[in-house]
Amino acid sequence: MPKSIIIKKHGGPEVLELQDVNIGTPGPNEIKVTNHAIGLNYIDTYHRSGLYPLKLPIGIGLEAAGKIDEVGSNVKEFNKGDNIAYASIPLGAYSQQRVIPANIAVKIPDGISHEMAATLMTKGLTTNYLLTKTYKLKAGETVLFHAAAGGVGQIFAQWANSIGAKVIGTVGSDEKIKVANDNGYEHVINYTKTDFAKEVLKITKNKGVTAVFDGVGKKTFQGSISCLKTRGMLVSFGNASGPLDPVNVPKDIQPKGLYLTRPSVGQYFTNQKELQEGANQIFEKVKFGKIKIRIFKKYKLSEAKNAHADLEARKLLGPTILIP
Ligand SMILES: NC(=O)c1ccc[n+]([C@@H]2O[C@H](COP(=O)([O-])OP(=O)(O)OC[C@H]3O[C@@H](n4cnc5c(N)ncnc54)[C@H](OP(=O)(O)O)[C@@H]3O)[C@@H](O)[C@H]2O)c1
């Protein structure tokens, strides 16, 4: 029987349990997949902890890559043996084998491994929509990205550089400064030691940046507001330090006429065609060397508890996967 990580209650990494699961056969619009690599994402910790509450018990994990074992009778886009990746609900990607709706999968082209695909789906699709749809980044602009050495952070600056834009990054420790620089950040600020908003204003000669991409949330919100230009945009896309407090529009937004958005991947890739197009754009960038991915660490699926503990302790310096 295949094994899967299940949670029966919300809590710390200790609630992640490896269990045998009965997965059955795919329905007409489903496919059965053997996962070869599973993407570790910060959102998995929100599902586990209950920050994003779930109906329990449930398998967790959004993202994996593998091979199709069986296709449902209505599925035309895929065949048995295809290499595919996915990064979407229904949760349950932390598993050796599972049945998923066919419309959340994309084909992986030759030259992209399962391990690479499993790091690229969530982080790459996120970067894709943040830079091309939420905020259409242009050559010559300078923007700010928080947690620059993290999974999304490493792809973000490389993609922004490929457009001709510059990125200032923040990191939580000195050892992450080099990691962020190596991934294309023009300036890197250790925000645990330095007031990042003042530093950004200094770097931009008091002009501020046109956009801030903030996956850190609670701790960085005020600083992000203060280093934006007039009519700048705060893209708040995550809560690594905790969710935002309610926003005081007259105090925080009105003075500079700012834009504030809180987007997520599913709002930008709403069907299989859009997903495949979005994923192909990422795979192309990787194949042509515009984005270089260095997987920082691999854990066995059975070590998911350790992976979550290290992620939350800010010990992971880049994309990380679980191997089933
Ligand atoms: N909305 C969307 O569509 C979407 C999609 C994907 C990801 N996200 C969000 O994007 C962010 C990055 O995701 P990721 O998977 O690539 O994770 P990650 O950046 O690899 O890990 C999160 C990072 O947040 C930073 N951080 C700041 N304060 C923290 C705290 N109190 N506790 C723990 N970490 C803290 C840490 O970097 P430093 O030590 O350098 O501060 C940590 O490495 C997350 O907030 C995630 O939820 C959103």
The ligand as an SDF file (V2000), in Angstrom:
LIG
                    3D

 48 52  0  0  0  0  0  0  0  0999 V2000
    0.0640   33.7820   -2.4120 N   0  0  0  0  0  0  0  0  0  0  0  0
    0.6810   32.8870   -3.1740 C   0  0  0  0  0  0  0  0  0  0  0  0
    0.2710   32.6380   -4.3050 O   0  0  0  0  0  0  0  0  0  0  0  0
    1.8960   32.2030   -2.6550 C   0  0  0  0  0  0  0  0  0  0  0  0
    2.4610   31.1380   -3.3480 C   0  0  0  0  0  0  0  0  0  0  0  0
    3.6450   30.5810   -2.8700 C   0  0  0  0  0  0  0  0  0  0  0  0
    4.2250   31.0690   -1.7080 C   0  0  0  0  0  0  0  0  0  0  0  0
    3.6100   32.0680   -1.0280 N   0  0  0  0  0  0  0  0  0  0  0  0
    4.2000   32.6490    0.1740 C   0  0  0  0  0  0  0  0  0  0  0  0
    5.4950   33.1090   -0.1790 O   0  0  0  0  0  0  0  0  0  0  0  0
    6.3330   33.0540    0.9640 C   0  0  0  0  0  0  0  0  0  0  0  0
    7.5890   32.2860    0.6020 C   0  0  0  0  0  0  0  0  0  0  0  0
    7.2500   30.9250    0.3790 O   0  0  0  0  0  0  0  0  0  0  0  0
    8.3700   29.7930    0.2570 P   0  0  0  0  0  0  0  0  0  0  0  0
    7.6270   28.4990    0.2350 O   0  0  0  0  0  0  0  0  0  0  0  0
    9.2940   30.1400   -0.8350 O   0  0  0  0  0  0  0  0  0  0  0  0
    9.1020   29.8870    1.6800 O   0  0  0  0  0  0  0  0  0  0  0  0
   10.5720   30.3990    2.0130 P   0  0  0  0  0  0  0  0  0  0  0  0
   10.7410   31.8020    1.5120 O   0  0  0  0  0  0  0  0  0  0  0  0
   11.5610   29.3890    1.5540 O   0  0  0  0  0  0  0  0  0  0  0  0
   10.5160   30.3680    3.6070 O   0  0  0  0  0  0  0  0  0  0  0  0
    9.9130   31.4350    4.2940 C   0  0  0  0  0  0  0  0  0  0  0  0
   10.9370   32.4860    4.7040 C   0  0  0  0  0  0  0  0  0  0  0  0
   10.2670   33.5310    5.3800 O   0  0  0  0  0  0  0  0  0  0  0  0
   11.1930   34.1980    6.1730 C   0  0  0  0  0  0  0  0  0  0  0  0
   10.6260   34.5470    7.4730 N   0  0  0  0  0  0  0  0  0  0  0  0
   10.4460   35.7960    7.9500 C   0  0  0  0  0  0  0  0  0  0  0  0
    9.9200   35.7810    9.1740 N   0  0  0  0  0  0  0  0  0  0  0  0
    9.7590   34.4910    9.5090 C   0  0  0  0  0  0  0  0  0  0  0  0
    9.2760   33.8480   10.6700 C   0  0  0  0  0  0  0  0  0  0  0  0
    8.8460   34.5340   11.7430 N   0  0  0  0  0  0  0  0  0  0  0  0
    9.2570   32.5030   10.7000 N   0  0  0  0  0  0  0  0  0  0  0  0
    9.6680   31.7860    9.6440 C   0  0  0  0  0  0  0  0  0  0  0  0
   10.1530   32.3560    8.4990 N   0  0  0  0  0  0  0  0  0  0  0  0
   10.2060   33.7020    8.4370 C   0  0  0  0  0  0  0  0  0  0  0  0
   12.4280   33.2880    6.3160 C   0  0  0  0  0  0  0  0  0  0  0  0
   13.4880   33.8820    5.5610 O   0  0  0  0  0  0  0  0  0  0  0  0
   14.5200   34.8930    6.2900 P   0  0  0  0  0  0  0  0  0  0  0  0
   15.1850   34.0780    7.3750 O   0  0  0  0  0  0  0  0  0  0  0  0
   15.4230   35.2870    5.2060 O   0  0  0  0  0  0  0  0  0  0  0  0
   13.6870   35.9890    6.8570 O   0  0  0  0  0  0  0  0  0  0  0  0
   11.9750   31.9950    5.6820 C   0  0  0  0  0  0  0  0  0  0  0  0
   13.0450   31.3110    5.0860 O   0  0  0  0  0  0  0  0  0  0  0  0
    5.5130   32.4020    2.0700 C   0  0  0  0  0  0  0  0  0  0  0  0
    4.9210   33.4070    2.8520 O   0  0  0  0  0  0  0  0  0  0  0  0
    4.4260   31.6730    1.2940 C   0  0  0  0  0  0  0  0  0  0  0  0
    3.2680   31.4600    2.0450 O   0  0  0  0  0  0  0  0  0  0  0  0
    2.4580   32.6360   -1.4810 C   0  0  0  0  0  0  0  0  0  0  0  0
  1  2  1  0
  2  3  2  0
  2  4  1  0
  4  5  1  0
  4 48  2  0
  5  6  2  0
  6  7  1  0
  7  8  2  0
  8  9  1  0
  8 48  1  0
  9 10  1  0
  9 46  1  0
 10 11  1  0
 11 12  1  0
 11 44  1  0
 12 13  1  0
 13 14  1  0
 14 15  2  0
 14 16  1  0
 14 17  1  0
 17 18  1  0
 18 19  2  0
 18 20  1  0
 18 21  1  0
 21 22  1  0
 22 23  1  0
 23 24  1  0
 23 42  1  0
 24 25  1  0
 25 26  1  0
 25 36  1  0
 26 27  1  0
 26 35  1  0
 27 28  2  0
 28 29  1  0
 29 30  1  0
 29 35  2  0
 30 31  1  0
 30 32  2  0
 32 33  1  0
 33 34  2  0
 34 35  1  0
 36 37  1  0
 36 42  1  0
 37 38  1  0
 38 39  2  0
 38 40  1  0
 38 41  1  0
 42 43  1  0
 44 45  1  0
 44 46  1  0
 46 47  1  0
M  CHG  2   8   1  16  -1
M  END
$$$$
